[in-house]
Amino acid sequence: MEEDCCATQLIYGDGEFNSSGLDRFVKEVKLAECGLSYAVVAIMGPQSSGKSTLLNHLFHTKFREMDAYSGRSQTTKGIWIAKCVGIEPCTIAMDLEGTDGRERGEDDTTFEKQSALFALAVSDIVLINMWCHDIGREQAANKPLLKTVFQTPFEYLEPVLREDIQKIWDGVPKPQAHKSTPFSDFFSVEVVALSSYEEKEEKFKEEVAQLRQRFFHSISPGGLAGDRRGVVPATGFSFSAQQIWKVIKENKDLDLPAHKVMVATVRCEEIANQKSNQLVYDEDWLALKEAVQIGPVQGFGIRLSSILGTYLSEYDMEAVYFDEGVRNSKRQLLESKALDFVYPAYTTMLGHLRSKALEDFKVRLEQSLNKGGEFASSVRTSSQSSMLEFDKGCADTAIQQADWDGSRVREKLKRDIDAHASSVRSAKLSKLKINYEKQLSASLTGPVEALLETGGKDTWTSMRKLLNHDTEVAVLEFSAAVAGFELDKDTSTKMTQNLRDYARNVVEKKAREEAGNIMIHMKDRFSTVFNYDSDSMPRVWTEKEDIRSITKDARSASLKLLSVMAAIRMESKPDNIEKLLFSSLMDGTVTVSSSQDRRVAASTYPLASSTWEEVSSKDTLITPVQCKSLWRQFKAETEYSVTQAISAQEAHKQSNNWWPPLWAILAMIVLGYNEIKLLITNPLYLMVLFVAYLISRALWVQMDIGRVFQHGILSGILTIVSRFLPTVMDLLRKLAEKSQGNPAPEAPRRPISVASQSHRNETPLPNTISSSIPESTVSSNMSSSDGGVEYSSPPLRQRRPTNVQEVDVNVFVPCVSD
């Protein structure tokens, strides 16, 4: 199928631009797909000079040709375009309306100039067709038109008619800098002579066919348009052509200077765009950009300045012949665009310098601090070194074509350094604060706990002295440690005050903790005083012990402890808490029944309050109401120990009365007088009696009868009966072994009292202070033996002072063994 040339009228005879027709043409010939690989060829010349015929034969187009039999007349009106068939790359032929036509008249040459200027603006190759017999004529040879062409800076003209063209070029006004510039520097001109189509048609066709070959690959280097510049992309051809015609059309009185500025504007902009595009794909730029993305680049400013300078120099060389004002204006735009394009790389480079300087600051600061340097001086030294390093990097990054500076990045670096220094300072100060708080906690917690457990008269006085001493020591050491940070006075004062507050809080927190365990401490204190004497020896509940007095002392000691822990006394203010508690709670009763504990006496009314008169609520640990409830619970839980002591004392009294009364002994002597006399007068009886004594003595020692009867007569008799036979058998066995001369080693005698068994009676009572007070436990110990049960008074302490030896007190109560 033969390719269609798609001939379309581009501009009508009245000068109207056929934009819709051009859009259809571009779509039909698929011009948008060509990119920059296309060319535009225009032809101009006198009317009826054979322009359309030459194009049709040269490019196989179908422009309308003149009918020779109808006479010379205007055939082509306006401007027509068509695709050149079979030419690579895509080539567009433009057929212009002929000049010197009688249809437009002698004076109407505006359209001729406009169409000629339009062809020069949009075409890569311009063909000027004239008859050879018109050469040498002034008007017929279109010399005014040639003047217009020569005054326009296009690259495709060269001397055709040397004498006329040189005269024209010499007569054209030129800038002072180009007075002696040769014609060839602006135009590439070729002249082709063709035979007459009417007289020598065959030869004309041969010559046209040869000329057609020159239009193949015309835009390649060495082609007819190989040196063209600033080509409009094919996608923008339609818009570009329409805008060019609009500018030309609106300037009806077209003059050469205005035309020169327009052409310079277009060409300089094309050159600038070309250099800008080349910069985008420049290999040196791409390598530099990639290197900057990775890290800092040594000599970045010099390398980038060289790349930019290369393209700016090329622009200056290619745009040197265009209007100076336009040229400089477009150069500034090119430079601004290029700088905007490379600016992100510049900022990236500064970012690397900032990051490196910041990291170096961190390393220097850490090394200086590790060597024992003071913090503030280390920060100053490290900061100065890092900032100097950054300034040197900025100088190396500077670009000759721009006056950029890194002041903003430098300020950000300074802020980052200050922020890091502040962060490290906060961390160091926090660490110091924590260390000294730990030191205070360790130095205060143990002594405070011991003082509170002691519960002496000077407990809070001693704690105040302890707190003041340890706090001042810590504050002095802390102040010396933070001196190197060069803190302002307010900050330093605030930190030391916080340390003092922390120390006080340690004491108060420990006091509240111990107050939460007040019931344990009271029972501990009661157990210590009640069960141990002044020499820390366990009490034996004999009739000599005054249980009432001991109980009162033990409860007084516990109540004293309660008064000490009732409130925080960090200020040396007097209070009546101890006096109030003793006057309200100590009634002197040793054994108090549960009904008496629950009885509300008149003396307890002062405790019916939730505050102490001399103590603030924040310093109150145990309220008066809680003290009253705690005392009731305390008495109930210690009552069992008192009862057990009284029972043990009674049992001890009974165990010491196992001998018969004196009157019974005298009666036995009187009534047995005859038997005694008989024994004295008869030696045999005495011998038997002596043997019986020895046997009885051996049995007495072996069976430990004296200890057995300490548990009571009945219990002792039952024990002797149960152990008599085994003991006799044991004695006989030993006698037999001795008589045989092979005595067996004596086994250790088994003690009368076997290992004690623990019996605990737990009495859970409600907690009146806090959940931290555990349920009290009242316990008693029993040791069982063959002859009875051994009781010991119950130790109520769950925690004892380390300097008191914990010993069970044994009290023997006669009891029948199972």
Disulfide bonds with the S-S distance in Angstrom:
none
